[in-house]
């Protein structure tokens, strides 16, 4: 039986195995952080915690204007413009 802990260790070993021979601790940490962030992002997508890209663009376009919008939030009924 494979546990979550052993799967994590296997993934960490695979990550390290794919690095160049001259990799540093910083390289390992950077790759691990990138992997963690990607997995968190995928989990957010799976859970529906996303914001429509058009809403983000309208929010950015509003910066510095008299009608500056609040940042859109996931799964909200955000309205601007």
Residue, then its C-alpha position, 0 to 999 in steps of 0.5 A: x500500500x502506497x501512502x501519501x508520504x511515500x508518494x511525496x518522497x517518490x516525487x521528490x526523488x524524481x524531481x531531483x533525478x531530473x536536475x542537472x549534476x551541478x544543481x544546487x540546494x537552491x535549484x532543488x528548493x526552487x523546483x520543489x516550490x514550483x511543483x507545490x504551487x502548480x499542484x495548489x493551482x490545479x487543486x484550486x481549479x478542481x475546486x472551482x476557485x478561479x476568476x474569469x480572465x475578462x474580470x481580471x482585465x476589467x479590474x486592471x483597466x480600472x486601476x488609476x481611474x475614478x471608477x477603480x474596481x475591487x479585485x474580483x473574487x473566485x465564485x463571486x458575482x463580481x460586477x465592474x463596468 
